[in-house]
């Protein structure tokens, strides 16, 4: 039996023989008090694996000195200073201790590897571990959270300040390089390559990229261009096929014209950096008001402006065609994201009165011949399927419980949003408490009276936030939603948004098989193959049989037509 983390350990460069020496070969067994989690984080891709391997070796040596076995090594390459970055491996390591109770110790090499978000995050984690008699041990700094919580708090705040300094200097370097016309990283547009900080034509891609530009200047649509390239067998740099939206993104790219792009960063509701940029952007201008060049481009700046005007001329306000001013659109089709094409097994998209194969729509006939059908009749058939399935379930069914939870989340999205706000506020308050202690006991800038007053006010705020968070986390009464008849009545009274919430909780997907021939009168319900979330059966075999039957029917018609022509 292999360890679950063996692929990750081998990816770090460990040989099987060394893993056996480190005690990381066989699955760890024993009581939770004798087991530990190990968290290893890589900040940047240029950080060497040799350094990470040495960190693992030292943590394993310390674990042996404490007579503990490493249950799982959690490794990821993520930032620890950005609140919007979700660290799945870090969450998994803490959940194994806090939620599952599989072990009692979390080993990290340094405090900065644990988190760079300060005591606001680390303090809450320490509280959760303390409630379960668990701990964090920082090997390089020899810190045990059960005995050195204050020192760990100070070091975590220091790591956060270092992260802010790193971010400032990094931004200064990027801004300076942009002003000097140097490529600062990211995806190089198709047809170009980056050499020594400048862009130049990529010989393998430039001819195709220039053809795309010429077609756009000739008023060819992005969908037509994608279909033509796919028919020719021309491949994009990474994707399997060309798509219309990809052509549009390329056309709007300022960098495709060999210019430095000036794009605005996205901010959340609190004005904090979300780590994303708004699409498009405009050329960065120098002091004389001229665009800053990055080197060679596939198109000129004048051609970039002309192509943008051509695409904007096709925009239809209030529709999905080129209108970027409307914000997030409301879903109007019941089966968007659920219905699958029976030919390519890909998603089907809303095409107005019909559902159409998305691959056929954006990649052309070279990708998939496509399946389409009237939207109303498929919606009616799936509604009947859902009602029949739900009414056949017992009140104890896990599916009914999932539907109830999904419905409550849909009905009260403000609760989840408030929960996230309270969690962030609590993290911030705990961080301020640590800063307050630092001001009093380390820097000695506060009198005892001032400290006591501020501490009481801040502690009252923290208690209030913890109480509110506990109240928001309390489960709601689901019993009224556990009756199939009640859900059936609920469906009838809801609009598309509510029906989709109910549908997706029970139905994973539904595949629409192609018609056998033009004017096929097969009831639409018999061409639909649903995959219910509570079903253990895999529908691929039935779909394949149906597809083979369709193919045989087409072959017979083709043979009949050939013989008639003869």
Secondary structure, DSSP 8 states (H G I E B T S, - for coil): -B-TTHHHHHHTT--HHHHHHHT-SB---S-GGGEEEEEEE-SSTTS-HHHHHHHHHHHHHHHHHTT-EEEEEEEE---SS-TT---HHHHHHHHHHHTS---SEEEESSHHHH-SS-HHHHHHHHHHHHHTT-EEEETTTTEETTT-HHHHHHHHHHHHHHHHHHHHHHHHHHHHHHHTT---SS---TTEEEETTEEEE-TTTHHHHHHHHHHHHTT--HHHHHHHHHHHT---SSSSS--HHHHHHHHH-SGGGTB-EE--EEE-TTS-EEEEE-SS-EE-B-TTS-B-B-B--SS-HHHHHHHHHHHHHH--TTSSSS--SS-S-----TTTTTEEETTT--BEEE-SSEEEEHHHHHH-TTT----EEEHHHHHHHHHHHHHHHHHTS-TT-HHHHHHHHHHHHHHTHHHHHHHHHHHHHHHHHHHHHHHHHIIIIIS--S-HHHHHHHHHHHHHHHHHHHHHHHHHHS----GGGG-HHHHHHHHHH--HHHHHHHHHHHEEEEEE---SSTT----GGGGEEEEETT----THHHHHHHHHHHHHHHHHHHHHHHHHH-
